[in-house]
Amino acid sequence: MRTLIFSSLLALGVAAAAMAQEPSSQSDIDPTAQDAMIDFGGPEEVVIVTTDGTRHVIQAEIATTPAQKQRGLMWRETVEPGTGMLFQYSPPESASMWMRNTLVDLDLVFIDSNGSVVKIIAFAQSESLRSLGSDATVAGVLELGAGQAIALGLRPGDTVRHAIFGNETTPATVADDEAAAEEAPADAQ
């Protein structure tokens, strides 16, 4: 009898320990773990309008939840040109990114609440634990494959159009952007 009770208690103890190690809810899952399944919004169209009126369209996954923002582009082996990830900060805040578990170099485009680019960090090194800060209050960060910001000619002062900035592209804004490009000095184009 004593052996049966001891065996039962031991079995219960092992089962309880095993259950304690299993995540009991989605909030217990480490979003940075390679095998974590994190769903992102999108992809959605993000339009970047340079100060000379040139328009670039990026298809971006959207990261709005804490788990999505923690995961970001970790464990991705490529980020194709014309694609990226847009992180939303609501309310706007001073944002800081790092490249832990990120297998590719990235460009980070920091964007204020009006959609204006305030800072660009090109070629952020993969796997780096260095904190890469916005140096300003931002409502979003757009991550692109390394070299894309330079290839697109992005600079602080350019405009990023998307619903999170309240300035999404409509036919009227496209016409306004094209008119601005026509009015730009010839040497700026």
C-alpha positions as CSV (number, residue, x, y, z in Angstrom):
1,M,0.0,0.0,0.0
2,R,2.8,2.3,0.9
3,T,4.5,1.7,-2.4
4,L,1.2,2.4,-4.3
5,I,0.7,5.8,-2.4
6,F,4.4,6.7,-3.0
7,S,4.1,5.8,-6.7
8,S,0.9,7.8,-7.1
9,L,2.4,10.9,-5.4
10,L,5.5,10.6,-7.5
11,A,3.5,10.4,-10.7
12,L,1.4,13.4,-9.6
13,G,4.6,15.3,-8.9
14,V,6.1,14.5,-12.3
15,A,2.9,15.4,-14.1
16,A,2.6,18.7,-12.1
17,A,6.2,19.6,-13.0
18,A,5.6,18.8,-16.7
19,M,2.5,20.9,-16.7
20,A,4.3,23.8,-15.0
21,Q,6.8,23.9,-17.9
22,E,4.1,24.1,-20.6
23,P,2.9,27.6,-21.4
24,S,-0.6,27.9,-19.9
25,S,-1.6,30.8,-22.2
26,Q,-0.4,32.7,-25.3
27,S,1.1,35.4,-22.9
28,D,3.5,32.7,-21.4
29,I,5.1,32.1,-24.8
30,D,8.5,33.8,-25.4
31,P,7.9,35.6,-28.7
32,T,11.6,35.7,-29.4
33,A,11.9,31.9,-29.4
34,Q,12.7,30.6,-32.8
35,D,9.7,28.1,-32.7
36,A,7.2,30.7,-31.4
37,M,4.3,31.2,-33.8
38,I,3.6,34.9,-34.0
39,D,1.1,36.2,-36.5
40,F,1.5,39.7,-37.9
41,G,-1.0,42.1,-39.6
42,G,-0.7,42.7,-43.3
43,P,1.1,42.8,-45.5
44,E,-0.2,46.3,-46.1
45,E,0.8,49.0,-48.5
46,V,3.1,51.7,-47.0
47,V,3.9,54.6,-49.3
48,I,7.0,56.6,-48.8
49,V,7.1,60.0,-50.5
50,T,10.5,61.6,-50.7
51,T,10.9,65.4,-50.4
52,D,11.3,65.6,-54.3
53,G,7.9,63.8,-54.7
54,T,9.1,60.3,-55.6
55,R,6.8,57.6,-54.4
56,H,7.9,54.2,-53.2
57,V,5.5,51.4,-52.2
58,I,6.5,48.9,-49.6
59,Q,4.5,45.8,-48.7
60,A,4.9,45.7,-44.9
61,E,3.8,43.3,-42.2
62,I,2.4,45.3,-39.3
63,A,3.6,44.8,-35.7
64,T,1.2,46.4,-33.1
65,T,1.1,44.0,-30.1
66,P,4.0,43.6,-27.6
67,A,4.6,40.1,-28.8
68,Q,4.7,41.2,-32.4
69,K,7.1,44.0,-31.6
70,Q,9.4,41.8,-29.6
71,R,9.6,39.3,-32.4
72,G,9.9,41.7,-35.3
73,L,12.0,40.3,-38.1
74,M,13.9,37.8,-35.9
75,W,14.8,34.5,-37.5
76,R,14.1,35.7,-41.1
77,E,16.8,34.7,-43.6
78,T,15.9,37.3,-46.1
79,V,13.9,40.6,-46.4
80,E,13.1,41.1,-50.1
81,P,13.3,44.5,-51.7
82,G,10.0,46.3,-51.5
83,T,9.0,44.5,-48.3
84,G,9.5,45.2,-44.6
85,M,7.8,45.5,-41.2
86,L,6.1,48.5,-39.8
87,F,6.0,48.8,-36.0
88,Q,3.3,51.0,-34.4
89,Y,3.9,52.8,-31.1
90,S,0.6,54.1,-29.7
91,P,0.9,56.4,-27.9
92,P,4.1,57.6,-29.6
93,E,7.3,57.1,-27.6
94,S,11.1,57.1,-27.8
95,A,11.7,53.8,-29.4
96,S,14.8,51.6,-29.2
97,M,15.5,48.5,-31.4
98,W,18.1,45.8,-31.3
99,M,19.1,43.0,-33.6
100,R,19.2,40.0,-31.3
101,N,18.2,36.8,-33.2
102,T,17.9,38.9,-36.4
103,L,19.8,37.0,-39.1
104,V,20.0,39.8,-41.7
105,D,21.2,43.4,-41.6
106,L,18.4,45.9,-41.7
107,D,17.6,49.6,-42.3
108,L,15.6,51.2,-39.5
109,V,13.4,54.2,-40.5
110,F,12.0,56.1,-37.4
111,I,8.8,58.0,-38.1
112,D,6.9,60.6,-36.0
113,S,3.2,60.8,-35.5
114,N,2.6,62.9,-38.6
115,G,4.4,60.3,-40.8
116,S,7.6,62.3,-41.1
117,V,10.9,60.4,-41.2
118,V,13.0,61.7,-38.2
119,K,16.0,59.3,-38.4
120,I,17.4,56.5,-40.5
121,I,19.9,53.9,-39.3
122,A,21.2,52.1,-42.4
123,F,22.8,48.6,-42.2
124,A,22.0,47.8,-38.6
125,Q,24.2,44.7,-38.0
126,S,22.5,41.4,-37.6
127,E,22.7,39.7,-34.1
128,S,23.9,43.0,-32.5
129,L,22.8,43.7,-29.0
130,R,23.5,47.4,-29.4
131,S,20.5,49.6,-28.6
132,L,19.5,51.6,-31.7
133,G,17.4,54.5,-30.5
134,S,15.1,56.9,-32.2
135,D,16.4,60.0,-30.5
136,A,12.9,61.4,-30.8
137,T,9.3,60.5,-30.0
138,V,8.0,58.2,-32.8
139,A,4.8,56.6,-33.8
140,G,6.4,54.0,-36.0
141,V,9.5,52.3,-37.2
142,L,9.8,50.8,-40.6
143,E,12.3,48.0,-41.0
144,L,13.7,47.3,-44.5
145,G,16.4,45.0,-45.8
146,A,19.8,46.6,-45.5
147,G,20.6,49.0,-48.2
148,Q,17.0,49.7,-49.2
149,A,16.8,53.1,-47.5
150,I,19.9,54.2,-49.5
151,A,18.6,52.6,-52.8
152,L,15.3,54.4,-52.4
153,G,17.0,57.7,-51.6
154,L,15.2,58.0,-48.2
155,R,16.1,60.9,-45.9
156,P,14.8,62.6,-42.8
157,G,11.9,64.8,-43.8
158,D,10.4,62.3,-46.2
159,T,6.8,61.3,-45.6
160,V,5.5,57.8,-44.8
161,R,1.8,57.3,-45.6
162,H,-0.1,54.7,-43.7
163,A,-3.3,54.5,-41.6
164,I,-1.2,54.5,-38.3
165,F,-0.1,58.0,-39.1
166,G,-3.6,59.1,-40.3
167,N,-2.3,60.1,-43.7
168,E,-2.9,57.0,-45.8
169,T,-2.7,57.3,-49.5
170,T,-5.9,58.1,-51.4
171,P,-6.3,59.2,-55.1
172,A,-6.3,62.8,-53.9
173,T,-3.0,62.4,-52.0
174,V,-1.4,60.7,-55.0
175,A,-2.4,63.7,-57.1
176,D,-1.0,66.1,-54.5
177,D,2.3,64.2,-54.4
178,E,2.6,64.2,-58.2
179,A,1.8,68.0,-58.3
180,A,4.5,68.6,-55.6
181,A,7.0,66.6,-57.7
182,E,6.2,68.7,-60.8
183,E,6.8,71.9,-58.7
184,A,10.1,70.7,-57.3
185,P,13.2,72.5,-58.7
186,A,14.7,70.7,-61.7
187,D,18.0,70.1,-59.8
188,A,16.2,68.4,-56.9
189,Q,14.8,65.7,-59.3
